[in-house]
Amino acid sequence: PPTEVDIPLIITIRNGTAIATAGEGGDFVLQNYIQAKVIRINETELALDPIMIIDDDFPEGNETFSLSLMKGEGTDTLNIFPSTSPVTVVIHDNDEVTIGI
């Protein structure tokens, strides 16, 4: 089963076609990057807890943003990130186009 581990992280987000927001109108929210939880799925997969995708009713196609993770203070001995290169996150559109008459 997945294991939750508190690890101090430095998270850098760069908006792409998806836009981060603290309120309504955005595509995703970085909830609390100071207290980020990393969930170990298995030996090679980790999940990052604080990113919440905001579902909307607008057919707008797939949207993207990128993020980079770096170890925070006190994590020098942890070997959890093979690379600090940014990764692209894709939010797949799940909205149907409707036409009103």
C-alpha distance (Angstrom), angle and dihedral (degrees) to the residues before:
residue distance angle dihedral
P1 . . .
P2 3.83 . .
T3 3.79 116.3 .
E4 3.83 123.1 -145.7
V5 3.78 115.7 -138.0
D6 3.82 126.4 179.5
I7 3.80 107.6 -134.5
P8 3.81 124.3 169.5
L9 3.79 106.6 -120.3
I10 3.76 137.4 -178.2
I11 3.80 107.0 -142.8
T12 3.79 121.8 -167.8
I13 3.81 116.1 -166.7
R14 3.79 124.2 -167.5
N15 3.78 117.8 -168.9
G16 3.77 116.0 -128.5
T17 3.78 120.3 167.8
A18 3.83 86.5 -38.3
I19 3.81 114.4 72.9
A20 3.81 126.5 -148.3
T21 3.78 117.0 -133.8
A22 3.77 141.0 176.9
G23 3.79 91.8 -145.7
E24 3.78 142.3 13.3
G25 3.77 123.6 -30.2
G26 3.78 100.8 45.0
D27 3.77 133.7 101.4
F28 3.80 101.7 -126.8
V29 3.80 141.3 5.5
L30 3.78 127.5 -142.9
Q31 3.79 93.4 -144.6
N32 3.80 104.1 -164.6
Y33 3.77 115.9 -16.8
I34 3.82 91.9 176.4
Q35 3.82 91.0 64.8
A36 3.80 97.9 34.7
K37 3.77 116.0 166.6
V38 3.75 120.8 -147.8
I39 3.78 114.2 -155.4
R40 3.78 114.3 -156.1
I41 3.81 107.5 -140.4
N42 3.82 96.0 179.0
E43 3.80 138.7 -38.4
T44 3.81 93.9 -56.7
E45 3.83 106.9 22.3
L46 3.79 128.2 77.9
A47 3.79 129.0 178.2
L48 3.80 123.4 -150.7
D49 3.79 113.0 -138.5
P50 3.81 108.8 -160.8
I51 3.82 101.0 66.2
M52 3.80 112.7 95.1
I53 3.81 119.2 -172.3
I54 3.82 112.1 -141.7
D55 3.79 113.0 -137.7
D56 3.78 116.6 -145.9
D57 3.81 137.3 173.9
F58 3.81 96.9 -117.9
P59 3.81 119.6 110.6
E60 3.80 98.5 -138.7
G61 3.80 105.9 143.6
N62 3.78 126.9 -114.3
E63 3.80 115.2 -35.2
T64 3.79 130.9 -158.3
F65 3.78 142.6 -157.8
S66 3.78 131.7 170.9
L67 3.76 132.8 -133.5
S68 3.78 138.2 -172.4
L69 3.79 125.7 -157.3
M70 3.78 125.4 -153.3
K71 3.77 129.8 176.2
G72 3.77 115.1 -98.0
E73 3.78 128.4 -139.7
G74 3.80 115.5 -51.0
T75 3.80 96.2 20.7
D76 3.82 99.8 98.3
T77 3.80 93.0 118.1
L78 3.81 94.7 51.0
N79 3.78 116.9 98.0
I80 3.80 101.5 -162.8
F81 3.79 104.6 122.2
P82 3.79 117.5 65.0
S83 3.81 90.7 -174.7
T84 3.79 139.2 13.4
S85 3.80 91.8 -150.7
P86 3.80 114.1 126.1
V87 3.78 117.9 -101.2
T88 3.79 124.8 -148.5
V89 3.80 117.2 -125.5
V90 3.81 117.2 -156.4
I91 3.81 121.1 -153.7
H92 3.79 104.4 -157.8
D93 3.80 115.0 -141.1
N94 3.81 111.4 -117.3
D95 3.81 99.5 174.7
E96 3.79 125.0 110.9
V97 3.77 123.4 -136.4
T98 3.82 111.4 -119.9
I99 3.79 127.5 -173.5
G100 3.79 118.8 -152.1
I101 3.78 122.5 -152.1
